[in-house]
Amino acid sequence: EAGVTQFPSHSVIEKGQTVTLRCDPISGHDNLYWYRRVMGKEIKFLLHFVKESKQDESGMPNNRFLAERTGGTYSTLKVQPAELEDSGVYFCASRLGVFGTEAFFGQGTRLTVV
Amino acid sequence: AQTVTQSQPEMSVQEAETVTLSCTYDTSESNYYLFWYKQPPSRQMILVIRQEAYKQQNATENRFSVNFQKAAKSFSLKISDSQLGDTAMYFCAFLEYGNKLVFGAGTILRVKS
C-alpha cells in the first residue's frame, strides 16, 4: 500500500512568486492535515480536512495561503505571493476517520523563498 | 486551545542506557489520545507509541514505554537499552475528539556509542 506522498520534495522560489504543494494521502483516509516546521522549530498545525471539507483552518497564517482538497482525495497548498518567512518544511499527514488512529506522514516539502 | 510542551530541546544517552523524554499537555477534554512520533534524520515521521486517555495502564512497545499521569497531564517516553538507530527527533502529540492533532516542539535525541 502506498504511503502519503508529497510533491515536490524541494522547491526554491523567489519572493513574490507562487508555489503549489501537493499531498496524496493514503487511499481511504478521510482526515488530511497540513503542518509547517520552520528552522527546526515546532511542527505548527496549519489546517485539517475531513474529506473535502475544511474542519479547522485556524493555523493558516494569512490569506496568501490557500488549501484545497477537491473530491476528498489529494490536497494542494498554494502560497501566493510567497514571502521569505514562508520558508520551511511543509508536512502532510493523513488518518482514518476512526478516533485514535495514527497519522501517517509524507516526507515533507522543503520550501525555500529567496 | 490544546497545547503540548516538550521542555528538553536536546538529550544525549549512551548506547544501551535508558533515557526519558518529557511531555506535558494542557486540555479540558476528558477523552483524547497521546502519541510519541520519531523523525530520524532525513526520513519520514513514524509512530512510536500511542496512549488512550481512558486507559490507566501505560502503553508499552518493546523497548519503548510511557509514563502517563493523567491528573498531572504528563506523558513521558522511556527508551530502554538505547540503540544508535534511536537517534532522531521525538515529538509528543495530542489528538482531541474533533480529530485535530497538535505537536510539541520536539526533542532531539542523540545516542552515543
Interface residues (C-beta under 8 A of the other chain):
Chain A: G3 N31 Y33 Y35 K41 E42 I43 F45 H48 V50 Q55 D56 F91 A93 R95 G97 F99 G100 E102 A103 F105 G106 Q107 G108
Chain B: Y33 F35 Y37 R43 Q44 M45 I46 L47 R50 E52 F91 A93 L95 Y97 G98 N99 K100 L101 V102 F103 G104 A105 G106
